[in-house]
Amino acid sequence: MTLEITGRSAAEIAASVRGLIERGTLIPGDALPPVRDLADDLGVNRNTATAAYRQLTQAGLVVTRGRAGTRVADLAAVAQEGFAADSVLRDVATGNPDPALIPDQSRALAGMAGHRVLYGEPVIDRDLERWATGWMRADLAPADVRLTVTSGAADAVERLLSQALVRDDAVALEDPCFLTSIHTVRVGGYRPVPVPVDEEGMTVAGLRAALEQGVRAVVCTPRAQNPTGVSLSERRAVELRAALSEHPYVLVIEDDHFSMLSRSPFRSLIGPDHKRWALVRSVSKFLGPDMCLAVTASDPDTADRLAMRLTPGTTWVSHLLQRLTLALVSDPAVAAGIAHAGDHYADRNAAFAARLTALGIPTYAGDGLNLWVALPVAAREVSELLMRRGWLARTGDEFSLGSVPSTRRLRLTVHDLDDADAGRLAADIAAAVRAAGGRLRPTQVE
């Protein structure tokens, strides 16, 4: 295909390419001419062509893929967590907490009191800050810790990346990866570098390879990794900290999304001397997704940069929400309910994993809200067969960045199924595997 790119300046060339994209002459995935060829065709300096491509990259219209060249960016939507809209099927793909286990907020709301907050007041409620300081500091090695409050973990990660990176910077992500992290990196125009996850968490070889590729940030889930349910082992955490010690200015973001619900100990990638880091803990899993609040602990420089993006009067988190959060987490009855919820998720997932294992589909129940189920056949085919039986499941390829095969995986949210429905779903999965040509090896489970 011959492209009619015109222009003499970088701005004119970029505008010409933008026009081709807007008119549909160029579509996602199409390659642009190499810089040298474009410069020769237009009779301009190569630096001019390079600057034009840089403008397009910063605008998110194209992506640079090394030897694969510069291509039109794919802006297709990334799959998101939550209930499937307009589905008559039983949805076991939601990734949601059990609504019955979300604390009742009515008593805390009725008892809330405090002064009216005006422009120019501190961004963080002082009482919440005192509580959160103890919550966060207990698990961090660095001595100097600063706190920031954001509108949830996704908001925190987006702001942390944007204050440290520019478009086309490389970000190390776990593979398979949390859907929101994939979405955040794609929308931000960053370049994801997959780091495989095994039964002990993010792999050391994968992290070292990503660091060698020049990643500017690493996003990691230290426990209850979504979708796998894996938590970092102590040995793996030590090895990852050693790898990162050679790159102290790479921003390390730990998303401890399951925090209070987790049955696994917290093990951190952040060493005592690491220079740029952030630990993010959201309350959405144990207080409910509508409680859009996360606490971020970070080094002072990162905290200052993050605070600049949370200017009072524009984007601070409501102090009413902050005080409601504090009232809930300070209530012994709520704390007991959170502990019960954590036990419930672990017990129900373990019971369902045992059902599948007994039917010949060996399954390990990790930590978190979901199960990551390995199949002997393609998950897409099993998913389609499950739909005929009334179930809506999520296939592993939605979470894949390409370094780890996930085409034979299902991610299931089953903790809210009663025993009868759980038994029926497990039997239907086994039947779907058989119908797809897979072999089952039933096992006696104690």
Number of C-alpha atoms within 10 A of each C-alpha: 7 5 12 9 19 15 17 14 15 21 16 14 23 23 18 17 25 19 14 15 18 11 10 10 13 19 15 15 13 16 18 19 16 13 20 14 13 21 18 12 12 15 11 16 16 16 13 18 26 17 17 22 25 19 19 23 23 16 15 20 20 28 25 18 11 7 6 8 13 20 20 22 21 15 12 8 9 15 12 15 13 12 15 15 6 6 10 10 15 15 20 22 21 20 23 20 23 19 12 9 19 18 19 13 14 8 10 17 15 8 9 11 11 8 6 7 13 9 9 9 10 13 21 21 19 13 12 20 18 12 13 19 16 10 14 19 17 8 14 21 15 16 10 12 18 19 24 22 29 27 18 23 25 20 15 26 23 17 20 24 24 18 15 16 18 15 21 21 18 22 26 25 28 32 26 27 25 21 17 18 20 22 17 18 23 21 15 21 24 23 19 22 24 23 29 23 23 16 13 16 25 27 21 21 14 19 23 16 16 22 22 10 13 16 21 21 25 25 20 25 28 26 30 25 28 27 26 30 20 25 29 28 20 14 10 19 24 17 16 23 19 15 17 22 18 12 18 17 14 21 25 26 25 23 24 21 25 25 22 17 22 22 19 18 14 17 19 24 28 28 19 13 11 21 20 21 27 25 27 26 25 28 22 20 23 27 23 18 16 10 18 21 25 23 25 29 27 27 19 16 13 20 20 16 15 24 19 11 16 18 13 17 11 9 12 18 21 18 19 16 16 21 20 20 19 18 19 19 18 13 12 10 12 19 16 11 16 21 16 14 23 22 15 18 25 21 14 20 25 18 17 23 23 22 23 24 20 19 20 18 24 18 19 20 22 25 26 30 31 29 27 23 22 19 23 15 18 20 26 18 15 26 20 14 20 21 15 11 16 14 20 23 23 20 24 25 19 20 26 22 20 14 15 16 14 22 18 18 25 27 25 23 24 26 24 20 16 10 12 8 12 19 14 13 23 20 15 18 21 22 18 23 25 15 13 16 12 15 15 18 11 14 15 11 10 5
